[in-house]
Amino acid sequence: MPPGDPRANASAALDHLQGAALELIAAARSVLDAAEEVVQDPDALRHATGALTSIVDAAAKIGRSAAGAATGHGGAARASSDDNPIERIRVD
């Protein structure tokens, strides 16, 4: 079949869809395995959640600190009106 043959293109597309479906099934199995482990050991989830919360808190603190250093006054510049929820970030 020539490269531009619609049957070849359809066959290639079907092969890719089949591969993607198998990957999706494998991913779903992994999620179900993880869910099963959490159900069997909820303390593991609490531990993982606590660690993730600590990481997110640390990243947020670093981000706020960097924003304060960049603007020179502890955060991004606010619009002139206190009622305006838009936060303006100056780029020099």
KOLKEBA-72707 format. One record per atom (N, C-alpha, C, CB): x, y, z. Coordinates in steps of 0.001 Angstrom, whole numbers, padded with zeros to 6 digits, always signed. Atoms other than C-alpha are relative to their C-alpha. Glycine has a CB too. Layout:
<recs>
XYZ...
</recs>
This chain:
<recs>
+000840-001183+000000+000000+000000+000000+000882+001242+000000-000954+000000+001216-000774-001241+000017+001330+003485-000832-000181+000765+001304-000415+000878-001191+000069-000725-001277+002061+005863+002095-001276+000817+000181+001181+000912+000121+001206-000811-000123-000988+008005+001318-001280-000813-000051-000027+001027-001079+001163+000879+000102-003315+005002+001203-000870+000133+001248+000441-001468-000196+000887-000148-001155-006361+005596+003421-000083-001248+000870-001375+000366-000467+000054+001237-000794-006410+001941+004468+001227-000135+000899-000108-001226-000924-001225+000049-000809-002794+002166+005662-000091+000994+001143+001247+000294-000865+000152-001013-001055-003564+005364+007551-000975-000470+001078-000484+001334-000601+000986+000501-000963-006612+003792+009168+000589-001118+000842-001262-000495-000723-000630+001094-000731-004615+000716+010108+001001+000528+001025+000694-000957-000971-000967-000600-000932-001856+002842+011665-000721+000683+001152+000907+001012-000730+000777-000669-001049-004442+004893+013556-000567-001020+000979-001140+000834-000617+000544+001051-000856-006049+001717+014865+001089-000589+000898-000641-001107-000853-001118+000509-000805-002651+000427+016006+000333+000955+001137+001242-000222-000878-000299-000989-001036-002008+003673+017887-001099+000035+001066+000170+001393-000628+001111+000003-000964-005463+003631+019482+000046-001234+000892-001346+000061-000734-000095+001221-000789-004974+000041+020572+001116+000130+001043+000252-001219-000915-001101-000209-000943-001609+000926+022141-000383+000956+001118+001223+000529-000728+000437-000975-001001-003128+003935+023881-000996-000619+000971-000622+001221-000679+000977+000665-000867-006006+001830+025209+000690-000928+000992-001014-000789-000840-000738+000899-000900-003569-000711+026629+000756+000796+001066+000987-000878-000804-000680-000862-000981-001583+002096+028297-000994+000531+001028+000710+001179-000708+001033-000488-000905-004791+003493+029776-000429-001083+000982-001206+000499-000791+000351+001122-000877-005705+000080+031153+001097-000237+001033-000238-001281-000825-001122+000182-000930-002230-000269+032690+000010+001111+001053+001346-000022-000768+000044-001113-000948-002543+003186+034264-001139-000182+001000-000159+001334-000746+001141+000237-000893-005974+002330+035673+000320-001089+001011-001249-000384-000808-000399+001063-000935-004550-000856+037175+000913+000557+001090+000713-001148-000753-000907-000592-000986-001815+001160+038863-000766+000831+001018+001056+000867-000694+000818-000805-000914-004370+003575+040320-000787-000911+000941-000965+000920-000792+000748+000932-000849-006463+000675+041574+000901-000695+001015-000706-001042-000859-000951+000596-000940-003392-000953+043122+000314+000974+001132+001297-000410-000726-000284-001014-001024-002577+002303+044925-001199+000183+000917+000376+001343-000653+001215-000142-000809-006192+002654+046075-000158-001179+000953-001239+000117-000904+000091+001185-000847-006129-000899+047392+000969+000094+001176+000283-001264-000818-000976-000149-001080-002980-000169+049390-000474+001005+001036+001355+000429-000560+000510-001013-000930-004597+002932+050898-001116-000579+000856-000506+001240-000766+001097+000606-000748-007692+000970+051876+000548-000974+001043-000976-000723-000954-000587+000966-000929-005514-001691+053474+000851+000668+001073+000840-001002-000759-000876-000686-000955-003198+000830+055194-000237+001503-000046+001480-000314-000294+000313-001420+000042-004805+004249+055764+001091+000881+000622-001303+000243+000703-001087-000782-000582-001810+005355+057849+001009+000422-001065+000700-000799+001099-000909-000351+001097+000289+005296+054678-000511+001235-000732+000151-001183-000987+000578-001170+000657-002112+007794+053089+000180+001238+000862-001488-000225-000299-000187-001152-000894-001987+010054+056134+001440+000484-000038-000394-000362+001442-001418-000353+000047+001799+009958+056052+000339+000699-001319+000874-001259+000179-000275-000592+001317+001954+010688+052306-000650+001373-000128-000501-000927-001123+000692-001280+000056-000612+013485+052630+000735+001039+000835-001448-000146+000483-000755-000919-000848+001346+015049+055476+001289+000454-000665+000312-000652+001332-001244-000358+000692+004569+014937+053481-000282+000937-001165+000725-001262-000502+000349-000856+001132+002888+016446+050426-000408+001393+000474-001133-000633-000820+000397-001291-000560+001345+019203+052543+001225+000807+000411-000934-000197+001203-001228-000693-000394+004764+020062+053948+000744+000543-001212+000910-000938+000791-000685-000436+001215+006253+020262+050463-000717+001190-000619+000091-001151-001013+000777-001099+000582+003436+022488+049185+000142+001261+000855-001493-000396-000131-000171-001157-000884+003697+024762+052234+001368+000641-000189-000184-000413+001463-001352-000531+000195+007458+025117+051755+000113+000709-001345+001041-001129+000092-000038-000630+001324+007029+025881+048047-000751+001323+000008-000595-000937-001062+000775-001241-000083+004367+028495+048809+000776+001071+000753-001353-000252+000685-000789-000956-000777+006602+030130+051399+001148+000561-000840+000549-000665+001278-001083-000444+000879+009492+030269+048923-000552+000929-001078+000718-001212-000644+000623-000845+001019+007167+031697+046269-000372+001361+000530-001222-000669-000554+000351-001293-000598+005872+034408+048591+001241+000824+000281-000794-000201+001291-001251-000692-000285+009412+035264+049622+000609+000561-001282+000992-000945+000691-000546-000454+001283+010556+035487+045997-000830+001144-000566+000053-001163-001007+000864-001069+000490+007551+037635+045094+000269+001285+000765-001481-000395+000121-000300-001183-000805+008330+039981+047964+001329+000617-000390+000011-000352+001477-001311-000511+000401+011966+040282+046914-000074+000650-001374+001042-001128-000004+000096-000529+001365+010992+040902+043281-000708+001343-000039-000729-000986-000898+000763-001247+000024+008518+043671+044065+000548+001025+000975-001452-000270+000313-000586-000906-000973+010445+045149+046945-000915+000375+001139+000439+001220-000676+000895-000333-001106+007441+045273+049244-000887-001168+000413-000861+001178-000377+000687+001141-000590+006430+041783+050228-001087-000631-000838-000578+000402+001259+001010+000624+000840+004238+040830+047295-000173+000765-001285-001322-000097+000731+000265-000672+001268+002903+041813+043932-000733+001309+000258-000823-000907-000944+000632-001306-000153+001734+045397+043477-001499-000130-000228+000614+001031-000978+001450+000014+000132-001992+045827+043998-000437+001179-000859-000686+000047+001390+000581-001106+000744-004147+047957+041771-000346+001106+000980-001253-000451-000801+000196-001152-000872-004914+051417+043140-001240-000128+000874-000092+001253-000823+001222+000145-000777-008417+050495+044324+000051-001277+000830-001229-000006-000920+000019+001185-000861-008704+048158+047303-001137-000945-000381-000134+000411+001469+001124+000833+000413-011985+046890+045832+000320-000813-001252-001223+000864-000247-000367+000673+001244-010233+045757+042649+000805-001261+000323+000814+000952-000927-000700+001244-000335-009244+042080+042978+001142-000337-000954-000976-001136+000016-001056+000283+000967-006805+042303+040055+001354+000329+000612-000218+000801-001304-001350-000174-000505-003204+041874+041051+000912+000317-001175+000485-001266+000766-000863-000407+001098-000773+043741+038824+001449-000365+000351-000142+001532-000285-001384+000406-000191+002709+042316+038435+000847+000784-000995+000180-001550-000186-000845-000834+000867+005278+044739+037088+001120-000822-000581+000573+001198+000771-001083+000670+000686+007723+043424+034536+000883+001091-000597-000533-000996-001100-000909-001024+000510+010746+045634+033918+000974-000568-000990+000748+000654+001128
</recs>
